[in-house]
Amino acid sequence: MGLFYKRVETDREIIITYSCWPSLYVALAVGFGAGLFAGRGAVWIWGAVFAFVLGFLVDMWKPTRELKRAMNSGRVTVSGSKYSFSNPFTAVITKKSPPQF
């Protein structure tokens, strides 16, 4: 389980909920705004923003790869919004059923 998403797996489907994305956008806006207004003297702010973005990308690598594979095979149902706290972005991946004889 990552910091920016929640993954629940059942025997029929995988549910990935990205509930922290609105918070991410707010944090990035504040970080970039503070970096722009602070000028050259606050290099540490840009370092913190860079570290935060790098941590986000590393944390999102696995679910993004899993979601892309499922999208290529047409097994994904998406609901919600990336910009909503009350209705978070949710992807439901249906698992392939084993062949029955």
C-alpha positions in Angstrom: 0.0 0.0 0.0 1.3 3.4 -1.0 1.1 6.8 0.5 -1.0 8.3 -2.3 -3.4 5.4 -3.1 -5.3 2.6 -1.5 -5.3 -0.8 -3.1 -7.9 -3.5 -2.2 -7.8 -6.9 -3.8 -10.7 -9.4 -3.8 -11.0 -12.7 -5.6 -12.8 -11.0 -8.6 -11.4 -7.5 -8.8 -8.7 -5.0 -7.7 -9.9 -1.6 -6.5 -7.4 1.3 -6.5 -8.5 4.5 -4.9 -6.5 7.7 -5.3 -7.8 9.7 -2.4 -4.8 12.0 -1.8 -4.7 13.7 -5.2 -6.5 16.9 -4.2 -4.1 17.3 -1.3 -1.2 16.7 -3.7 -2.4 19.5 -6.0 -2.8 21.9 -3.0 0.7 21.0 -1.7 2.3 21.5 -5.1 0.6 24.9 -5.6 1.8 26.1 -2.2 5.3 24.8 -2.8 5.7 26.3 -6.2 4.1 29.6 -5.0 6.5 29.8 -2.0 9.4 29.0 -4.2 8.5 31.7 -6.7 7.9 34.4 -4.0 11.0 33.4 -2.0 13.4 34.0 -4.9 16.9 32.6 -5.1 17.6 32.6 -1.4 15.3 29.7 -0.6 16.8 26.9 -2.6 15.6 24.5 0.1 12.0 25.1 -0.9 12.7 23.9 -4.5 14.6 20.9 -3.1 11.6 20.0 -0.9 9.2 20.4 -3.9 11.5 18.2 -6.0 11.8 15.6 -3.3 8.0 15.5 -2.9 7.4 15.1 -6.6 10.0 12.4 -6.8 8.5 10.5 -3.9 5.1 10.8 -5.5 6.3 9.4 -8.8 8.1 6.5 -7.1 5.0 5.7 -5.0 2.7 5.8 -8.1 4.9 3.7 -10.3 3.4 0.3 -9.4 -0.4 1.1 -9.5 0.1 3.2 -12.7 1.8 0.2 -14.4 -0.9 -2.2 -13.2 -3.6 0.2 -14.4 -2.1 0.7 -17.9 -1.8 -3.1 -18.4 -5.5 -3.5 -17.4 -6.5 -0.7 -19.7 -4.8 -2.3 -22.6 -6.8 -5.5 -22.1 -10.1 -3.5 -21.5 -10.7 -4.7 -17.9 -11.0 -1.3 -16.2 -14.0 0.7 -14.9 -13.2 4.2 -13.7 -15.3 6.5 -11.5 -14.9 9.7 -9.4 -12.7 12.7 -9.9 -9.1 13.6 -9.3 -10.1 17.0 -7.9 -12.7 15.8 -5.4 -12.2 15.0 -1.7 -15.7 13.5 -1.4 -15.7 11.4 -4.6 -12.1 10.2 -5.2 -10.8 8.8 -8.4 -11.4 5.0 -8.3 -10.3 2.4 -10.8 -11.8 -1.1 -10.6 -9.9 -3.8 -12.5 -11.7 -7.0 -13.1 -9.5 -10.1 -12.9 -9.3 -12.6 -15.7 -11.3 -15.6 -14.9 -9.5 -18.9 -15.3 -10.5 -21.1 -18.2 -13.3 -23.5 -17.3 -13.3 -27.1 -18.7 
